[in-house]
């Protein structure tokens, strides 16, 4: 059986850095050329980085992208390159929908999300994405027109190759099926598919379904890296026409995946004239079977996503250092550990800010953590400022500062200190609130929410504990000291803003709270639906009410990595002013 030597360039582009993205594309093309590859493919919109969002409304930006694409084409050689880019819909002979039919279309001139086929110094073909996702974190109908009309097929080393751009491969009886109907042997799918729990398994199922539907081999390349709230995990892979996994790139790392892909030669069945890019394979050495990296389990994948999201957010935005308020609690402990894994201990600084209510064990736990992580820890007691502020407020309030006002005052004093250190040093403040707290409003505006990046804002509290245990297991397996003190994991969670305070004084136990939050936020279920599933009615009413009341707080929170199927931020967009209350579900009579 003939075979095609393919390369999937799993890259981490930076949105808007056209020059650097182009340089890395050209370098990967040269590496594939040197390896005797017949074809190399890159992620969706690799030249711009994904998603470029409203940069696409700047005509100058689009012009520069087309210039970068032209430069990439000039650098192409005998190895065919498939490069993701954005181009005006009126260029390259694209077949696209009428702009007047595109609802919500905002770019001028109309644009297309394309895969450009480059060969021997030229752009020999351009494929416009047909299915434009407009759900979850995707808004592609805001910027792009969909491709229409005949598909682009070309022949490389005897194989009939077609191209699908991300969503085009995900739909049954869609563009991929059309490619197969037109005689395609190999489908190259270029993607920018962000990570969420369970996404890797879903992708593998989709790819297996497309192979079964089309009978085509598939080369799937995916972006890797962090971009604001999104994290892309890579996981690029090559599947044979029988569905066998021939090669898979490791997740959460850049990688050039190369393998020889056997294909069933259908050239006699293809009657339409095809663009002939190379008649024979460029292989000159022994066959390359390709590597098959094992997929990560859920906890390993989430932890890797948080580390990569943190490293890329800081690195791509020019922050060299991070500062974290270390309370000795589980959340700040996990954030500090992730920061050290992302940046290194020399670039992470902890600040302990004890109050009159801070326990001795919390202070000692913070010190133990700093020692284990090898980071600097400074102690700045807030009691002098706390005392001064309560005295200052007694007059205007007409009473002593007590209760929630006093608790929030302590949190805001800590926020002021951290932001002052950030101003002076240039270090970014990493906030430590988790998803359970974000959901229920168990945080203080301008206090513990003050900062530049919220590392665990999409991590439920129960998962926080799991990740801490996972990180310690990882250390034990490597023969290293556990970074997280066991005392931090074992003690009951507390904000320590009043005497003998525990989180469960204000919230339900997290093992009961988190499933309700998941059902309400990620599952979009109403309170009556959650009650019908067996959750305690009073608890459901209380939790869903807290989630609704806290929307105004979440609008003011910093960005953080998305690791669930629906994160607060660009993913879940609920109105702040919202009086919807669902009607109670009628009891079943069946």
Buried (B, 14 or more C-beta within 10 A) or exposed (E): EBBBBBBBBBBBBBBBBBEEBBBBBBBBBBBBBEBBBBBBBBBBBBBBBBBBBEBBBEEEBBEBBBEBBEBBBEBBBEBBBBBBBBBBBEBBEBBBBEBEEBEEBBBEEBBBBBBBBBBBEEBBBBBBBBBBBEEBBBBBBBBBBBBEEEBBBBBBBBBBBBBBBBBBBBBEEBBBBBBBEBBBBBBBBBBBBBBBBEBBEEBBEBBBBBBEBBBBBBBBBBBBBBBBBBBBBBBBBBBBBEBEBBBBBBBBBBBBBBBBBBBBEBEEEBEEEBBEBBEEBBBEEEEBEBBBBEBBEBBBBBBBBBBBBBBBBBBBEEBEBBBBBBBBBBBBBBBBBBBBBBBEBEBBBBBBBBBEBBBEBBBEBBBBBBEBBEBEBBEBEBBEBBEEBBEEBEEEEEEEBEEEEBBBBBBBBBBBBBBEBBEEEEBBBBBBBBBBBBBBBBBBBEBBBBBBBBBBBBBBBBBBBBBBBBBBEBBEEEEEEBBBBEBBBEBEBBBBBBEEBEBEEEBBEBEBBBBBBBBBBBBEBBBBBBBBEEBBEEBBBBBBEBBBEBBEBBEEBBBBBBBBBBBBBBBBEEEEEEEEEEEEEEEEEE
